[in-house]
Amino acid sequence: MLDVAGVSHSFGHKKVLSNISFRIEKGSVLGLVGVNGAGKTTIIRLAVGLIKLSEGTIRVNGYSLEDNPREYQSKIGAVLEGKQNLYPRMSVLENLKYFACLRKMKKCNIKDRIEELESDLAIKAFMNKEVYALSNGMQQKAAIACSLIHEPELIFLDEPTLGLDYEAANLIHQYLLKLRKKGKSILITSHDFNFLNNVVDSALFLEDGQIRCIQNFKDIDLENERVNYKVVISGVHHFDHDCIISKQITDNYTELILECDKNTGLSDILRIFSDEKVISLEKKETTIKDIYLNMIGEQKNAK
């Protein structure tokens, strides 16, 4: 679906991307993760043609923006961070019709497609309102609708839940899961790790414009040599054990995070605390936040 190969980019003398290569398969969701300035938005802007590609190749289903711009653009949709996705003095309906015409959709299909998006994204109530008068959540849902009006196969989303309340963010989350089930491919950036954990299949971690790692979360438990457990013990305790990496104490209980060898089982953990009243014990799955914080920690230690 999306093939990015050997992409590098500079702004003046500052190199912001260095030899970036990755692939997104049909029906997959990839999250771009990194601190501000790591190069996430630059990758998306290059992929949608807002910045001219100077080194490397980006292809969608074999088409490149340079060689086959019409075919390439017909297969993608994008929502960028901020409010530059829609025309503010036009209504949501006018924006949808405009982008439908821009994408050269047949008039007989536009009405049905708009009605479908009205229902899926809950935007019917404000279809005739001008965009500038809408809340952030309404604008974001309208922007997503416009980006999907032509039913693209690949969708780029830059911070789609930024500044949204829980209800709006959850609706977008559920809609992305629906798109994935329909076989759509998605490239998404976000600092909302809980949101990413629930949506992506894999994550690409960027550091200073370079790929630090690409993690497929379907295989992560097979790849890890270490495993984490969360243990909650009744009462206040000050344990000193090599495997304890995090401790939180309250008036009533002690919560511990343990990092153990991957062959360590629940029974082994219970033996460690055999003299204590264990309230709960569970395996703690590795998350995007865990990998991100570990990456940041290593970066600080290196300095």
C-alpha positions as CSV (number, residue, x, y, z in Angstrom):
1,M,0.0,0.0,0.0
2,L,2.4,2.7,1.2
3,D,6.2,2.3,0.5
4,V,8.6,4.9,1.9
5,A,12.2,4.2,0.8
6,G,15.4,6.2,1.6
7,V,13.6,9.5,2.3
8,S,15.8,12.3,3.7
9,H,14.9,16.0,4.0
10,S,16.5,19.2,5.1
11,F,15.2,22.7,5.8
12,G,18.1,24.9,4.8
13,H,21.2,23.4,6.5
14,K,19.2,21.5,9.1
15,K,18.6,17.9,8.3
16,V,15.2,16.8,9.7
17,L,14.8,13.4,8.2
18,S,17.6,10.9,7.5
19,N,17.1,7.7,5.4
20,I,13.5,6.9,6.4
21,S,12.2,3.6,5.1
22,F,9.0,1.8,6.1
23,R,5.9,0.1,4.6
24,I,2.2,0.0,5.5
25,E,0.2,-2.9,4.3
26,K,-3.4,-2.8,3.2
27,G,-5.7,-2.7,6.3
28,S,-2.9,-1.8,8.7
29,V,-2.6,1.2,11.0
30,L,0.9,2.6,11.7
31,G,1.6,5.2,14.5
32,L,4.4,7.7,14.2
33,V,5.8,8.4,17.6
34,G,8.4,10.9,18.8
35,V,9.0,14.1,20.6
36,N,8.1,17.4,18.9
37,G,10.5,18.1,16.1
38,A,11.4,14.4,15.6
39,G,10.1,14.6,12.0
40,K,6.6,13.1,12.2
41,T,4.7,15.9,10.5
42,T,7.4,16.3,7.9
43,I,6.9,12.7,6.8
44,I,3.2,13.3,6.3
45,R,3.7,16.6,4.5
46,L,6.1,15.0,2.1
47,A,3.7,12.1,1.6
48,V,0.7,14.3,0.7
49,G,2.8,16.6,-1.5
50,L,2.9,19.8,0.6
51,I,6.7,19.6,0.7
52,K,8.6,18.6,-2.4
53,L,10.4,15.3,-2.1
54,S,14.1,15.8,-2.6
55,E,15.6,12.4,-1.7
56,G,14.1,8.9,-1.7
57,T,10.8,7.6,-2.9
58,I,7.2,7.5,-1.6
59,R,4.7,5.2,-3.5
60,V,1.1,4.3,-2.9
61,N,0.1,1.1,-4.7
62,G,3.1,1.6,-6.9
63,Y,2.3,5.1,-7.9
64,S,4.5,8.1,-7.0
65,L,3.4,11.7,-6.7
66,E,6.1,12.7,-9.2
67,D,5.3,10.2,-12.0
68,N,1.5,9.6,-11.5
69,P,0.1,12.5,-9.4
70,R,-3.6,11.9,-10.4
71,E,-3.5,8.2,-9.5
72,Y,-1.5,8.9,-6.3
73,Q,-3.8,11.7,-5.0
74,S,-6.9,9.7,-5.8
75,K,-5.8,7.0,-3.3
76,I,-5.0,9.2,-0.3
77,G,-6.8,11.5,2.1
78,A,-5.3,13.6,4.8
79,V,-6.1,15.6,7.9
80,L,-3.3,17.8,9.1
81,E,-2.7,19.3,12.6
82,G,-4.4,22.6,13.1
83,K,-7.3,24.3,11.3
84,Q,-6.0,24.5,7.7
85,N,-8.1,21.5,6.5
86,L,-11.3,23.3,5.7
87,Y,-12.6,26.6,4.3
88,P,-13.8,28.5,7.4
89,R,-16.4,30.7,5.7
90,M,-18.1,27.8,4.0
91,S,-20.5,25.4,5.7
92,V,-19.6,21.8,6.4
93,L,-21.9,20.7,3.6
94,E,-20.3,23.2,1.1
95,N,-16.9,22.0,2.1
96,L,-17.9,18.4,1.5
97,K,-19.4,19.2,-1.9
98,Y,-16.3,21.2,-2.9
99,F,-13.9,18.4,-2.0
100,A,-16.1,15.9,-3.7
101,C,-15.9,17.9,-6.9
102,L,-12.2,18.5,-6.4
103,R,-11.8,14.7,-6.3
104,K,-13.9,14.4,-9.5
105,M,-16.6,12.3,-7.9
106,K,-19.7,11.6,-10.0
107,K,-22.6,13.8,-8.9
108,C,-24.9,10.8,-8.5
109,N,-22.6,9.4,-5.8
110,I,-21.9,12.6,-3.8
111,K,-25.3,12.7,-2.0
112,D,-25.2,9.1,-0.8
113,R,-21.6,9.5,0.3
114,I,-22.3,12.6,2.3
115,E,-25.3,10.9,4.0
116,E,-23.0,8.0,4.9
117,L,-20.4,10.3,6.5
118,E,-23.1,12.3,8.3
119,S,-24.2,9.1,10.1
120,D,-20.7,7.6,10.7
121,L,-19.2,10.8,12.1
122,A,-22.3,12.3,13.7
123,I,-22.0,15.6,11.8
124,K,-25.6,16.0,10.5
125,A,-26.6,18.5,13.2
126,F,-24.1,21.1,12.0
127,M,-23.9,20.4,8.3
128,N,-25.2,23.9,7.4
129,K,-23.1,25.8,9.9
130,E,-20.0,27.7,8.8
131,V,-16.8,26.0,9.9
132,Y,-15.4,28.9,11.8
133,A,-18.4,28.9,14.2
134,L,-17.9,25.2,15.2
135,S,-16.1,23.7,18.2
136,N,-12.7,22.0,17.8
137,G,-14.4,18.6,17.9
138,M,-16.9,19.5,15.3
139,Q,-14.3,20.9,13.0
140,Q,-12.1,17.8,13.4
141,K,-15.0,15.5,12.5
142,A,-15.8,17.7,9.5
143,A,-12.2,17.7,8.4
144,I,-12.1,13.9,8.6
145,A,-15.3,13.6,6.6
146,C,-13.9,15.9,3.9
147,S,-10.7,13.9,3.7
148,L,-12.7,10.7,3.3
149,I,-15.3,11.9,0.8
150,H,-13.7,10.0,-2.1
151,E,-13.2,6.9,0.0
152,P,-9.4,6.8,-0.2
153,E,-7.4,3.6,0.4
154,L,-4.8,5.4,2.5
155,I,-5.4,8.0,5.2
156,F,-2.9,10.4,6.8
157,L,-3.9,11.8,10.2
158,D,-1.7,14.3,12.1
159,E,-2.8,14.6,15.8
160,P,-6.5,13.8,15.0
161,T,-7.6,13.9,18.7
162,L,-5.6,17.0,19.8
163,G,-7.7,19.3,22.0
164,L,-10.8,17.1,21.7
165,D,-13.1,16.0,24.6
166,Y,-13.5,12.4,25.5
167,E,-16.8,11.9,23.5
168,A,-15.3,13.4,20.3
169,A,-12.0,11.5,20.6
170,N,-13.8,8.2,21.3
171,L,-16.1,8.6,18.2
172,I,-13.0,9.2,16.0
173,H,-11.3,6.2,17.7
174,Q,-14.3,3.9,16.9
175,Y,-14.5,5.2,13.4
176,L,-10.8,4.5,12.7
177,L,-11.4,0.9,13.9
178,K,-14.3,0.6,11.4
179,L,-12.1,1.9,8.6
180,R,-9.4,-0.6,9.4
181,K,-12.0,-3.4,9.3
182,K,-13.0,-2.1,5.8
183,G,-9.4,-2.6,4.7
184,K,-8.3,1.1,4.8
185,S,-4.6,1.8,5.6
186,I,-3.8,4.6,8.1
187,L,-0.7,6.6,9.1
188,I,-1.3,8.5,12.3
189,T,0.7,10.7,14.6
190,S,-0.4,11.4,18.2
191,H,0.9,12.1,21.7
192,D,-2.2,10.3,23.1
193,F,-0.6,7.0,23.9
194,N,-3.9,5.4,25.1
195,F,-5.5,6.3,21.8
196,L,-2.6,4.9,19.8
197,N,-2.5,1.7,21.8
198,N,-6.2,1.0,20.9
199,V,-5.9,1.8,17.2
200,V,-2.5,0.9,15.7
201,D,-1.0,-2.4,14.7
202,S,2.5,-1.1,14.8
203,A,4.5,2.0,15.7
204,L,7.5,3.7,14.2
205,F,9.6,5.6,16.8
206,L,11.5,8.6,15.5
207,E,14.4,10.3,17.2
208,D,16.1,13.3,15.6
209,G,14.8,12.5,12.2
210,Q,15.9,8.9,12.3
211,I,14.0,5.7,12.9
212,R,14.9,4.4,16.3
213,C,12.7,1.3,16.0
214,I,9.6,-0.1,14.4
215,Q,7.5,-2.3,16.7
216,N,4.8,-4.6,15.6
217,F,2.5,-5.0,18.6
218,K,1.1,-8.4,17.4
219,D,4.5,-9.9,17.9
220,I,5.9,-7.9,20.8
221,D,5.3,-10.6,23.4
222,L,7.2,-13.1,21.3
223,E,10.2,-10.7,20.8
224,N,10.6,-9.4,24.3
225,E,13.2,-11.1,26.5
226,R,11.7,-9.4,29.6
227,V,8.2,-9.2,30.9
228,N,6.5,-6.9,33.3
229,Y,4.0,-7.7,36.1
230,K,1.8,-5.5,38.2
231,V,1.4,-6.6,41.8
232,V,-0.8,-4.9,44.4
233,I,-0.2,-5.9,48.0
234,S,-2.2,-5.0,51.1
235,G,-0.6,-2.6,53.5
236,V,2.4,-0.3,53.3
237,H,5.7,-2.0,52.4
238,H,9.2,-0.9,51.4
239,F,10.4,-3.9,49.4
240,D,14.0,-4.0,48.1
241,H,14.2,-6.4,45.2
242,D,16.2,-6.3,42.0
243,C,13.1,-6.9,39.7
244,I,11.1,-3.9,41.1
245,I,11.2,-1.0,38.7
246,S,8.3,1.1,40.0
247,K,6.6,1.5,43.4
248,Q,3.5,3.4,44.5
249,I,2.5,3.5,48.1
250,T,-0.8,4.6,49.6
251,D,-2.4,4.3,53.1
252,N,-3.9,0.9,52.3
253,Y,-1.8,-0.8,49.7
254,T,1.5,-1.0,47.8
255,E,1.5,-1.2,44.0
256,L,4.7,-2.6,42.3
257,I,5.8,-3.0,38.7
258,L,8.3,-5.9,38.3
259,E,10.5,-6.5,35.3
260,C,11.4,-10.2,35.0
261,D,12.8,-12.8,32.7
262,K,10.2,-13.8,30.0
263,N,10.1,-17.3,31.5
264,T,9.0,-16.0,34.9
265,G,5.4,-17.1,35.6
266,L,2.7,-15.9,38.0
267,S,3.6,-18.7,40.5
268,D,7.2,-17.4,40.6
269,I,5.9,-13.9,41.5
270,L,3.6,-15.2,44.2
271,R,6.5,-17.1,45.8
272,I,8.5,-13.8,46.1
273,F,5.6,-12.3,48.1
274,S,4.5,-15.5,49.8
275,D,4.4,-13.8,53.2
276,E,2.2,-11.0,52.1
277,K,-1.4,-10.6,51.2
278,V,-1.5,-10.2,47.4
279,I,-4.6,-8.3,46.3
280,S,-4.0,-8.6,42.6
281,L,-1.3,-9.8,40.2
282,E,-1.4,-9.4,36.4
283,K,0.9,-9.4,33.4
284,K,1.5,-5.8,32.2
285,E,1.5,-5.7,28.4
286,T,4.2,-3.5,26.8
287,T,2.6,-0.3,25.5
288,I,3.7,2.5,23.1
289,K,4.2,4.7,26.2
290,D,6.6,2.1,27.7
291,I,8.8,2.0,24.6
292,Y,8.6,5.8,24.2
293,L,9.6,6.5,27.8
294,N,12.4,4.0,27.6
295,M,13.7,5.6,24.5
296,I,13.6,9.1,26.1
297,G,15.3,7.7,29.2
298,E,18.1,6.3,27.1
299,Q,18.4,9.5,25.2
300,K,18.9,11.5,28.5
301,N,21.4,9.0,29.8
302,A,23.4,9.3,26.7
303,K,23.7,13.0,27.2
